[in-house]
Every structure is written in structure tokens, then in C-alpha cells.
Amino acid sequence: MTLEAEQEFQSNKIKRLPPSVVKDIELKNHARRLASLSPIKIKVRQCISCGTMFESAGNRTCGCNTRSTGFIAGREII
């Protein structure tokens, strides 16, 4: 297997953000650029609850434990 094929295979195991969310983040980044603010970055993280890899713009869980996760002042509380 080539290196590109291995990277693509590994990337298929990552839970991706929906295209509408990515588009929303791009629009917010455009507005943030105009206001001279740092952009919102989409990172690949490991869920602290179940351990799966997922794309995130700030959350630490992939949504697997929505019952036990709450938000206070925009921050994820587990």
C-alpha cells in the first residue's frame, strides 16, 4: 500500500463534520478575518469518552455521550 492510500484509509476512520457545519465555520472565519481575529480551526481529536477520532472545532467528545455532556458558558462540561 502506498503512503497516500494508507493516509486515506486512516482518514476514513475519522468522524467528519457535516458539510453545512464546515461551510458555517468558513463563513465565520471570513467575518473573523475582517475583524482581525484568529480563525476557528478544525482539528482531529480523540473523544475523551469513547476514544474514537473525530473532527472538531472545540468539543472534546464526538457526541457519543450526549446525556452526560452539558454546556456552561459555551464550554463543554463532562
VOPAGU-2260 file (C-alpha; in pm, 1 decimal, decimal comma):
REM VOPAGU-2260
SITE   aa  ch    i         X         Y         Z
SITE  MET   A    0       0,0       0,0       0,0
SITE  THR   A    1     134,4     345,0     -82,5
SITE  LEU   A    2     165,8     622,0     171,8
SITE  GLU   A    3    -125,2     816,9      18,9
SITE  ALA   A    4    -350,0     512,3      29,6
SITE  GLU   A    5    -260,2     449,7     393,8
SITE  GLN   A    6    -336,8     809,8     489,0
SITE  GLU   A    7    -668,9     796,2     304,0
SITE  PHE   A    8    -756,3     466,0     471,9
SITE  GLN   A    9    -675,5     607,9     815,1
SITE  SER   A   10    -871,2     925,4     744,2
SITE  ASN   A   11   -1180,0     716,7     667,8
SITE  LYS   A   12   -1186,9     612,6    1034,3
SITE  ILE   A   13   -1238,0     974,4    1143,7
SITE  LYS   A   14   -1590,2    1105,1    1204,3
SITE  ARG   A   15   -1617,4    1405,2     970,8
SITE  LEU   A   16   -1811,6    1726,2    1031,9
SITE  PRO   A   17   -2116,5    1770,1     808,8
SITE  PRO   A   18   -2057,5    1995,1     504,0
SITE  SER   A   19   -2306,4    2252,7     637,0
SITE  VAL   A   20   -2103,3    2291,4     958,9
SITE  VAL   A   21   -1777,0    2328,7     763,6
SITE  LYS   A   22   -1940,5    2594,9     543,7
SITE  ASP   A   23   -2066,9    2779,2     853,6
SITE  ILE   A   24   -1716,6    2777,3    1003,8
SITE  GLU   A   25   -1574,3    2911,1     675,1
SITE  LEU   A   26   -1824,9    3197,9     681,2
SITE  LYS   A   27   -1742,3    3274,4    1044,1
SITE  ASN   A   28   -1370,8    3268,6     962,1
SITE  HIS   A   29   -1427,0    3520,4     683,6
SITE  ALA   A   30   -1600,9    3753,5     928,6
SITE  ARG   A   31   -1327,7    3695,9    1188,5
SITE  ARG   A   32   -1059,9    3779,6     930,0
SITE  LEU   A   33   -1232,8    4110,2     857,2
SITE  ALA   A   34   -1235,4    4183,6    1231,1
SITE  SER   A   35    -863,9    4089,7    1263,2
SITE  LEU   A   36    -941,3    3790,3    1486,0
SITE  SER   A   37    -779,0    3448,6    1471,9
SITE  PRO   A   38    -964,0    3188,2    1262,1
SITE  ILE   A   39   -1157,1    2891,3    1400,0
SITE  LYS   A   40    -953,8    2576,9    1329,4
SITE  ILE   A   41   -1099,7    2233,5    1267,2
SITE  LYS   A   42    -884,8    1973,1    1441,5
SITE  VAL   A   43    -885,9    1595,9    1451,6
SITE  ARG   A   44    -927,0    1494,3    1814,9
SITE  GLN   A   45    -974,0    1178,2    2013,4
SITE  CYS   A   46   -1300,9    1155,4    2206,4
SITE  ILE   A   47   -1232,1    1155,7    2580,6
SITE  SER   A   48   -1536,9     937,1    2636,9
SITE  CYS   A   49   -1518,7     659,4    2376,7
SITE  GLY   A   50   -1173,3     712,1    2221,6
SITE  THR   A   51   -1276,8     744,6    1855,4
SITE  MET   A   52   -1115,4    1003,5    1629,3
SITE  PHE   A   53   -1335,5    1289,9    1507,9
SITE  GLU   A   54   -1317,8    1637,9    1355,1
SITE  SER   A   55   -1392,0    1916,6    1598,0
SITE  ALA   A   56   -1391,2    2292,9    1620,6
SITE  GLY   A   57   -1378,7    2288,4    2000,1
SITE  ASN   A   58   -1567,6    1997,5    2154,8
SITE  ARG   A   59   -1380,8    1718,2    2330,6
SITE  THR   A   60   -1642,9    1447,9    2272,2
SITE  CYS   A   61   -1781,4    1315,9    1946,0
SITE  GLY   A   62   -2142,9    1320,4    2064,9
SITE  CYS   A   63   -2145,8     960,9    2186,7
SITE  ASN   A   64   -2245,9    1064,3    2538,7
SITE  THR   A   65   -2496,9    1343,3    2481,7
SITE  ARG   A   66   -2682,6    1257,0    2804,0
SITE  SER   A   67   -2385,2    1317,5    3031,6
SITE  THR   A   68   -2239,5    1615,8    2845,4
SITE  GLY   A   69   -2354,3    1966,6    2921,6
SITE  PHE   A   70   -2252,1    2316,8    2826,8
SITE  ILE   A   71   -2189,9    2605,7    3063,7
SITE  ALA   A   72   -2096,3    2942,6    2913,4
SITE  GLY   A   73   -2018,9    2778,4    2581,1
SITE  ARG   A   74   -1776,5    2524,3    2731,5
SITE  GLU   A   75   -1831,1    2150,7    2726,6
SITE  ILE   A   76   -1872,5    2005,4    3078,2
SITE  ILE   A   77   -1848,6    1630,4    3128,7
